[in-house]
Amino acid sequence: MGEPLAIETEGVASRAEAVGKVWGPWATVGLGVLLVAVCTVVQVIAVVPIAGVRLLVTGVKTNYAVDQGWVLAWMTIVGAPVAVGATVLLVRLRKGPSVVAYLGLTWPRAVEAIRCFLVLLGLLAAMHLLSWALGRPLMPETMIAMYQKAGLPLVPALVVAAPLAEEFIFRGFLLPGLLGSRLGPTGAIGITALAFGSLHIQYDVYGFAAVVACGVLFGWVRWRTGSLWLCVLLHGFMNLVAAVEILLFV
């Protein structure tokens, strides 16, 4: 699959040596689970005062069972800075590569970025054609229902907050830690893609497979280019396409 992801620090020429400075695979998995758990708890707690503000400003009382789209949108918005901050903290605690090097907070070459965007467009087109061939709706009913309940907050949640939080956790933190294990690049990318898909429990089997496929692409991009920002941009663009389609349907 080409050369491995480079986690380079100043004065470190060997990629193998650099990878050895990240958290080990078991520590990465354990800390990753803790990271997701902490973000979830913060999200749940934070939604309560936001619902209170909503009641004071608009007079609308939040029904958590009915307003799932609204709740999910705000949970995602609140969770993004927590996920990013907690991920950076875990990297600093390792005292290995710099945060920039560990997480891949660099920009790729323009040619690489264009190539990756074209691959994403091809994947999206293939998924849309497959949905059409199977007689499935272009946009899952769950997403349309979520937007109808969430309204405009779902757009920044999808396009900005979710890509930042999910890419920092899965392709920023988890992937580098697993690359140095016996899984190798293919296994590490596959495991992180499956973990990424497991967070999207609102979809059916087909939707889950589509999310995992996108996770594989983002993992490949991170491994191939070393750039997490490119993964964030690709993820945001993919969700923007979905948001536009939701707007068109609604």
Order of alpha helices (4+ residues) and beta strands (2+ residues): alpha-alpha-alpha-alpha-alpha-alpha-alpha-alpha-alpha-alpha-alpha
